[in-house]
Amino acid sequence: MAVDRPHPCGYAREARTGSKEHPERPEGCTEPLYKAHREAEMSAAHAYFSTRLQQAVGAGKRTPHAT
């Protein structure tokens, strides 16, 4: 049995009601809306925190995990 979950862009609402009218934008949400680039963002975050970890290991503040 499929679960009818609301989609942030109102697609589930359109399927339920037949209306193409988009729901009101939540208060505090302003233009421009940001299209996330998840893979690139996660790669950049991994590189940043890997560098910080290596610096902490080099300074003796952390011990490396055994692999």
ABEGO torsion letter per residue (X at the ends): XBBBBBBAAGAAAAAAAGBABBBBBBBGBBOBBBBBBAAAAAAAAAAAAAAAAAAAAAAGABBBBBX
